[in-house]
Amino acid sequence: MSARADATVLGAGLIGRLLAHALAARGLSVEVRDAGTPDAQGAAARVAAELPVVRMGVHALQRWPEITRTLPEPVFFQQEGTVIVWHRQDASEARRFQALLARTAGALSALPGLEPAVELDATRLETLEPGLGARFPRGLHLPGEGQLDNRALLQALLRALQDSPTVRLLWEHPTDPSALPDDGRWVFDCRGLGAKPQCPSLRGVRGEVVRLHAPGVQLRRPTRLIHPRHPIYIAPKPGDLFVVGATEIETEDVSPATVRSTLELLSAAYTVDPAFGEARIVEISTQARPTLPDNLPLLEVIAPRRLRINGLYRHGFLIAPALLDATLQWMDRGASPLAASWGLRIQHDT
């Protein structure tokens, strides 16, 4: 590689890795600097809506298969929808949620690829997910939703960057973007909460996730449980693994999960399928997601050829391909019609 990179990416979490991979595919020499290590232990992406988020999510569902096909390792991707269930005592919460879905569908009725929710009785629920129909009299199916294996994706992106002759990886290398020389390179600040000194409005929202090995659980697609205090999702992964999450706590504390939060997650999972009672706890992890005051992402032009990408909140895997495409379009044109069509903000500080 030349002494000066064409682009420097600060932060090797999800969006940083995606962006570095895309820039290298364009033929640019790329330098990636991250304060952590290659295993991404500090990345919020290791732990998974407003109208702009829905628009970007629909775009991302089309893009994820295209992106994963370019990677050197397979990444599990599934698009069989999401099942939503609730207990009888939480029927009022479910009605509010259905009303929210209906308002979203009405506001975005012209959006290609957005499929409306399908109401399920116990029989139809049992057909989709055997066993649930016996415990829940009603449910919803969001047929267009999908999921992928976040750990496998981060590892495949790392492998792609390691294999690229035009990418230089600098681990345990925290960098203030103002310390980089103004030598004409592109600089992309993807550090999440690491950018808080330059972006004081950022805050962390703590999430706690449990990974379970549960061969006795037969859920085939992501399942959400509506609950007034601790709604959860259960996402099946290859190898009889299930990810159960996630709490949302307004704090940047990333110390180990509390007993209360863990009990709430596990108890809720058990009520969805009692077979979780025999599951083995593989991991309990916590992380703080980088969040802006309005809980929406932001592309911030901080100087010519310098961009800060932040505020992914809990939507990282849902919207990352959209943020990637808007960033690349902004590089090419100095503007992004895609971002404008989604309602994604591009703020110019120069």
C-alpha positions as CSV (number, residue, x, y, z in Angstrom):
1,M,0.0,0.0,0.0
2,S,1.1,3.6,-0.5
3,A,2.2,5.6,2.5
4,R,-1.0,7.7,2.4
5,A,-4.3,5.9,2.3
6,D,-7.1,7.1,0.0
7,A,-9.5,6.7,3.0
8,T,-9.4,6.3,6.7
9,V,-12.2,4.6,8.6
10,L,-12.3,5.2,12.3
11,G,-14.1,2.4,14.2
12,A,-14.4,-1.2,13.0
13,G,-17.8,-2.0,14.2
14,L,-20.6,-3.0,11.8
15,I,-20.8,0.2,9.7
16,G,-17.0,0.7,9.8
17,R,-16.4,-2.8,8.4
18,L,-19.1,-2.5,5.8
19,L,-17.8,0.9,4.6
20,A,-14.1,-0.3,4.5
21,H,-15.1,-3.4,2.6
22,A,-17.1,-1.3,0.1
23,L,-14.3,1.3,-0.3
24,A,-11.7,-1.4,-1.0
25,A,-14.1,-3.0,-3.6
26,R,-14.0,0.4,-5.3
27,G,-10.2,0.2,-5.6
28,L,-9.3,2.6,-2.8
29,S,-6.5,2.0,-0.4
30,V,-8.2,2.0,3.1
31,E,-6.8,2.4,6.6
32,V,-9.0,1.2,9.4
33,R,-8.3,2.4,12.9
34,D,-10.1,0.9,15.9
35,A,-9.6,1.3,19.7
36,G,-10.4,-2.3,20.3
37,T,-9.4,-5.7,19.0
38,P,-10.5,-7.7,16.0
39,D,-13.1,-9.7,17.9
40,A,-15.3,-6.5,18.1
41,Q,-16.0,-7.0,21.8
42,G,-16.6,-3.2,22.1
43,A,-19.0,-3.0,19.2
44,A,-22.7,-2.5,19.9
45,A,-23.4,-4.6,16.8
46,R,-22.5,-7.7,18.7
47,V,-25.5,-7.5,21.0
48,A,-29.5,-6.9,16.1
49,A,-40.0,2.3,14.4
50,E,-39.8,5.5,13.1
51,L,-40.8,6.0,9.4
52,P,-37.2,6.8,8.2
53,V,-36.0,3.6,9.9
54,V,-38.8,1.5,8.2
55,R,-37.9,3.0,4.8
56,M,-34.2,2.2,5.3
57,G,-35.0,-1.3,6.7
58,V,-36.9,-2.2,3.6
59,H,-34.0,-1.1,1.4
60,A,-31.6,-3.1,3.7
61,L,-33.5,-6.3,3.3
62,Q,-32.9,-6.2,-0.4
63,R,-29.2,-5.3,0.0
64,W,-28.1,-7.8,2.7
65,P,-28.1,-10.8,0.3
66,E,-26.1,-8.8,-2.2
67,I,-23.6,-7.8,0.4
68,T,-23.2,-11.2,2.0
69,R,-22.5,-12.8,-1.4
70,T,-19.4,-10.7,-1.7
71,L,-17.9,-12.1,1.6
72,P,-15.4,-14.9,1.9
73,E,-17.3,-16.8,4.6
74,P,-21.0,-17.8,4.6
75,V,-23.4,-15.6,6.7
76,F,-26.8,-17.0,7.7
77,F,-29.6,-14.8,6.3
78,Q,-33.3,-15.6,6.6
79,Q,-36.3,-13.8,5.4
80,E,-39.3,-15.8,6.5
81,G,-40.9,-13.0,8.5
82,T,-41.4,-12.4,12.2
83,V,-44.1,-13.8,14.5
84,I,-45.5,-11.6,17.2
85,V,-47.4,-13.0,20.2
86,W,-48.8,-11.8,23.5
87,H,-50.5,-13.2,26.6
88,R,-54.2,-12.6,27.1
89,Q,-53.6,-10.1,29.9
90,D,-51.5,-8.0,27.5
91,A,-54.2,-7.8,24.7
92,S,-54.5,-4.0,25.2
93,E,-50.7,-3.6,24.5
94,A,-51.2,-5.8,21.4
95,R,-54.0,-3.6,20.1
96,R,-51.9,-0.5,20.5
97,F,-49.0,-2.2,18.7
98,Q,-51.4,-3.2,15.8
99,A,-52.7,0.4,15.6
100,L,-49.1,1.6,15.3
101,L,-48.4,-1.0,12.5
102,A,-51.6,0.1,10.7
103,R,-50.5,3.8,10.9
104,T,-47.1,3.0,9.6
105,A,-48.5,0.9,6.7
106,G,-50.8,3.7,5.8
107,A,-48.1,6.3,5.8
108,L,-45.9,4.2,3.7
109,S,-48.5,2.5,1.5
110,A,-46.5,3.4,-1.7
111,L,-43.3,1.9,-0.5
112,P,-42.3,-1.1,-2.6
113,G,-41.4,-4.2,-0.5
114,L,-43.4,-3.2,2.6
115,E,-45.8,-6.0,3.4
116,P,-48.7,-5.5,5.8
117,A,-49.0,-7.5,9.0
118,V,-51.1,-10.7,8.8
119,E,-53.4,-11.5,11.7
120,L,-53.2,-15.1,13.0
121,D,-55.6,-17.2,14.9
122,A,-54.3,-20.2,17.0
123,T,-54.6,-22.6,14.0
124,R,-52.6,-20.4,11.6
125,L,-50.1,-19.6,14.3
126,E,-49.6,-23.3,14.9
127,T,-49.0,-23.8,11.2
128,L,-46.3,-21.1,11.1
129,E,-44.7,-22.1,14.4
130,P,-45.8,-25.5,15.8
131,G,-46.3,-25.2,19.5
132,L,-47.1,-21.6,19.8
133,G,-50.8,-22.0,18.8
134,A,-51.3,-24.1,21.9
135,R,-50.1,-21.3,24.2
136,F,-51.2,-18.2,22.3
137,P,-54.7,-17.8,20.9
138,R,-53.8,-15.0,18.5
139,G,-50.7,-13.5,16.9
140,L,-49.3,-11.5,14.0
141,H,-47.0,-12.3,11.2
142,L,-44.8,-9.7,9.5
143,P,-43.9,-11.6,6.4
144,G,-41.3,-9.3,4.9
145,E,-39.0,-9.1,7.9
146,G,-35.6,-10.9,8.0
147,Q,-32.6,-11.6,10.1
148,L,-29.0,-12.6,9.8
149,D,-26.2,-13.9,12.1
150,N,-24.6,-10.8,13.4
151,R,-21.5,-12.6,14.8
152,A,-20.9,-14.4,11.5
153,L,-21.3,-11.2,9.6
154,L,-18.7,-9.3,11.6
155,Q,-16.3,-12.2,11.3
156,A,-16.8,-12.5,7.5
157,L,-16.3,-8.8,7.1
158,L,-13.1,-9.0,9.2
159,R,-11.9,-11.9,7.0
160,A,-12.6,-9.9,3.8
161,L,-10.7,-6.9,5.2
162,Q,-7.7,-9.1,6.3
163,D,-7.6,-10.7,2.8
164,S,-7.7,-7.4,0.9
165,P,-4.3,-6.1,-0.3
166,T,-5.6,-2.5,-0.2
167,V,-6.8,-2.5,3.5
168,R,-4.5,-1.8,6.5
169,L,-6.0,-2.7,9.9
170,L,-4.7,-0.9,13.0
171,W,-6.1,-2.4,16.2
172,E,-5.9,-0.9,19.7
173,H,-5.3,2.4,17.9
174,P,-7.7,5.0,19.2
175,T,-7.6,8.1,16.9
176,D,-9.0,11.6,17.2
177,P,-10.1,12.6,13.7
178,S,-8.7,16.1,14.2
179,A,-5.2,14.5,14.6
180,L,-5.3,13.2,11.1
181,P,-3.5,15.3,8.5
182,D,-5.5,17.2,5.9
183,D,-3.9,15.5,3.0
184,G,-6.9,15.0,0.8
185,R,-7.9,11.5,2.1
186,W,-11.5,10.7,2.9
187,V,-12.1,10.3,6.6
188,F,-15.1,8.4,8.0
189,D,-15.8,8.6,11.7
190,C,-17.7,5.4,12.6
191,R,-16.7,5.2,16.3
192,G,-20.1,5.2,17.9
193,L,-19.9,6.3,21.5
194,G,-16.1,6.8,20.9
195,A,-17.1,10.0,19.0
196,K,-18.7,11.6,22.1
197,P,-15.9,14.1,22.7
198,Q,-16.7,15.5,19.2
199,C,-20.4,14.9,19.4
200,P,-21.5,15.6,23.0
201,S,-25.2,15.0,22.2
202,L,-24.5,11.3,21.9
203,R,-25.7,9.0,24.7
204,G,-25.6,5.3,25.4
205,V,-28.6,3.1,25.7
206,R,-27.7,-0.2,27.4
207,G,-28.9,-3.5,26.0
208,E,-28.6,-6.9,27.5
209,V,-28.7,-10.1,25.5
210,V,-28.7,-13.8,26.4
211,R,-27.5,-16.5,24.0
212,L,-28.9,-19.9,24.7
213,H,-28.3,-23.4,23.3
214,A,-31.7,-25.0,23.2
215,P,-32.0,-28.1,21.0
216,G,-35.5,-28.7,22.4
217,V,-36.9,-25.4,21.0
218,Q,-38.4,-25.6,17.6
219,L,-38.9,-21.9,16.7
220,R,-38.0,-21.4,13.1
221,R,-38.2,-17.6,12.7
222,P,-37.7,-14.6,15.0
223,T,-40.5,-14.2,17.6
224,R,-41.4,-11.2,19.6
225,L,-43.4,-11.1,22.8
226,I,-45.4,-8.0,23.5
227,H,-45.2,-7.1,27.2
228,P,-45.8,-3.7,28.9
229,R,-42.6,-3.9,31.0
230,H,-40.1,-6.2,29.2
231,P,-41.0,-7.0,25.6
232,I,-38.4,-9.4,24.1
233,Y,-37.4,-10.9,20.8
234,I,-36.1,-14.5,20.3
235,A,-34.0,-15.0,17.2
236,P,-33.0,-18.5,16.1
237,K,-29.5,-19.0,14.8
238,P,-27.7,-22.0,13.3
239,G,-26.7,-24.8,15.6
240,D,-29.7,-24.6,17.9
241,L,-28.6,-21.2,19.3
242,F,-31.2,-18.6,20.2
243,V,-30.5,-14.9,20.9
244,V,-32.9,-13.5,23.5
245,G,-33.0,-9.7,24.1
246,A,-33.1,-7.0,24.8
247,T,-33.4,-4.6,27.6
248,E,-33.2,-0.9,27.0
249,I,-31.8,1.2,29.9
250,E,-30.7,4.8,29.6
251,T,-27.1,4.4,30.8
252,E,-23.7,3.9,29.3
253,D,-22.8,1.4,32.0
254,V,-21.6,-1.8,30.3
255,S,-20.9,-3.8,33.5
256,P,-22.3,-7.3,33.6
257,A,-26.0,-7.8,33.4
258,T,-28.1,-7.6,36.5
259,V,-29.9,-10.6,38.0
260,R,-33.2,-8.8,37.5
261,S,-32.7,-8.1,33.8
262,T,-31.5,-11.7,33.2
263,L,-34.5,-13.2,35.0
264,E,-36.9,-11.0,33.1
265,L,-35.4,-12.1,29.7
266,L,-35.3,-15.8,30.6
267,S,-38.7,-15.8,32.2
268,A,-40.3,-14.2,29.2
269,A,-38.5,-16.7,26.9
270,Y,-39.8,-19.5,29.0
271,T,-43.4,-18.3,28.7
272,V,-43.0,-18.3,24.9
273,D,-41.7,-21.9,24.9
274,P,-41.2,-23.9,28.1
275,A,-38.5,-25.9,26.4
276,F,-36.2,-23.0,27.1
277,G,-36.2,-24.3,30.7
278,E,-33.7,-27.0,29.6
279,A,-31.6,-24.6,27.5
280,R,-27.9,-23.9,28.4
281,I,-26.8,-20.4,28.9
282,V,-23.9,-19.8,26.5
283,E,-23.4,-16.1,27.1
284,I,-24.9,-13.0,28.8
285,S,-23.6,-9.8,27.2
286,T,-24.2,-6.1,27.6
287,Q,-23.4,-3.1,25.4
288,A,-24.3,0.5,25.0
289,R,-25.8,1.6,21.7
290,P,-24.8,5.0,20.3
291,T,-28.0,7.1,20.3
292,L,-28.7,10.7,19.3
293,P,-31.4,12.8,21.0
294,D,-34.1,11.9,18.4
295,N,-33.1,8.2,18.3
296,L,-32.4,8.5,14.6
297,P,-29.1,8.1,12.6
298,L,-27.2,11.0,11.2
299,L,-24.6,11.5,8.5
300,E,-22.7,14.6,9.6
301,V,-20.3,16.4,7.1
302,I,-17.7,17.8,9.5
303,A,-15.3,19.1,6.9
304,P,-14.6,18.6,3.2
305,R,-14.2,14.8,2.6
306,R,-14.9,14.1,6.3
307,L,-18.1,12.4,7.4
308,R,-19.3,11.2,10.8
309,I,-21.8,8.3,10.7
310,N,-23.5,7.8,14.0
311,G,-26.7,7.3,16.0
312,L,-27.6,3.8,14.8
313,Y,-29.2,3.1,18.2
314,R,-30.8,-0.3,18.2
315,H,-31.3,-0.3,14.5
316,G,-27.8,-1.2,13.4
317,F,-28.3,-4.4,11.4
318,L,-31.7,-3.1,10.2
319,I,-30.4,0.0,8.5
320,A,-26.6,-0.4,8.0
321,P,-26.8,-1.2,4.3
322,A,-28.9,2.0,3.8
323,L,-26.4,4.1,5.6
324,L,-23.6,2.5,3.5
325,D,-25.4,3.3,0.2
326,A,-26.2,6.8,1.2
327,T,-22.6,7.4,2.2
328,L,-21.2,6.1,-1.0
329,Q,-23.7,8.2,-3.0
330,W,-22.7,11.3,-1.0
331,M,-19.0,10.5,-1.9
332,D,-19.9,10.4,-5.6
333,R,-22.3,13.3,-5.8
334,G,-21.9,15.5,-2.7
335,A,-25.5,14.7,-2.0
336,S,-27.7,11.6,-1.6
337,P,-31.1,11.3,-3.2
338,L,-31.5,8.0,-1.4
339,A,-31.1,9.7,2.0
340,A,-33.6,12.3,1.0
341,S,-36.1,9.7,0.0
342,W,-35.8,7.9,3.3
343,G,-35.8,10.9,5.5
344,L,-32.2,10.2,6.6
345,R,-30.5,13.5,7.7
346,I,-27.3,14.7,6.3
347,Q,-26.1,17.6,8.4
348,H,-23.4,20.0,7.1
349,D,-21.2,21.6,9.7
350,T,-18.9,23.3,7.3
